[in-house]
Amino acid sequence: MKLIFALLSLIIPLTIGEFALSDCIAPVDKGGCKDSIPVWKYDVFTRTCVKVYYGGCNATNNNFRSFEECINVAGRICRPF
């Protein structure tokens, strides 16, 4: 029982809404669409959010409308690693 609570205490802080630790490495996939929409994604190599261009379909959770939104959501989960 203690093990279950320990595991839950590790998992719960690593998710915010739909964004999870596994989303930290998700690319912003341009997909088959041809738009060029500026968005922000968390980059695990630079440990910050970077501006990229999104095609308009097949979005991952690592796709934010602003730098602030990216840092507030992804930064809290991804930065410690």
C-alpha positions in Angstrom: 0.0 0.0 0.0 2.8 2.4 0.8 4.4 1.6 -2.6 1.2 2.7 -4.3 1.1 6.0 -2.5 4.7 6.6 -3.3 4.2 5.9 -7.0 1.1 8.1 -7.1 3.0 11.0 -5.4 5.6 10.7 -8.2 3.0 10.6 -11.0 0.6 13.2 -10.0 3.0 16.2 -9.9 4.3 15.2 -13.3 1.0 16.0 -15.1 -0.8 19.2 -15.5 -4.1 18.9 -17.3 -3.3 16.9 -20.4 0.5 17.7 -20.4 2.7 14.9 -19.0 6.4 14.2 -18.6 6.4 12.2 -21.8 5.2 15.3 -23.7 8.4 17.1 -22.9 10.2 15.4 -25.8 7.2 15.4 -28.3 8.1 17.3 -31.5 5.8 19.9 -33.0 4.9 17.8 -36.1 4.2 19.9 -39.2 2.1 17.0 -40.5 0.5 16.9 -43.9 -0.9 20.4 -43.5 0.7 23.4 -45.2 0.1 26.2 -42.7 3.0 27.9 -41.0 1.6 28.9 -37.6 4.1 30.2 -35.1 3.8 28.3 -31.8 6.0 27.6 -28.8 7.3 24.1 -27.7 9.5 23.0 -24.8 13.0 22.0 -25.9 14.6 19.5 -23.5 18.1 20.3 -24.8 17.9 24.1 -24.1 15.6 23.6 -21.1 13.3 26.4 -22.3 10.5 27.1 -24.8 11.4 27.9 -28.4 9.4 29.3 -31.2 8.7 26.8 -34.1 6.2 26.6 -36.9 3.2 24.2 -36.9 1.5 23.0 -40.0 -2.0 23.1 -38.5 -2.9 19.4 -38.0 -1.8 16.5 -35.8 -0.8 18.7 -32.8 1.0 17.2 -29.9 0.6 18.4 -26.3 4.0 20.2 -26.7 2.4 23.0 -28.7 1.6 26.3 -27.1 0.2 29.7 -28.3 2.7 31.8 -26.2 6.0 31.6 -24.5 4.4 32.3 -21.2 1.9 29.4 -21.6 4.7 27.1 -22.6 6.8 28.0 -19.6 3.9 27.8 -17.1 2.8 24.4 -18.3 5.7 22.6 -19.8 8.5 24.3 -17.8 7.1 23.2 -14.5 7.1 19.5 -15.6 10.1 19.3 -17.9 12.7 21.6 -16.4 13.6 19.4 -13.4 14.9 16.7 -15.8 
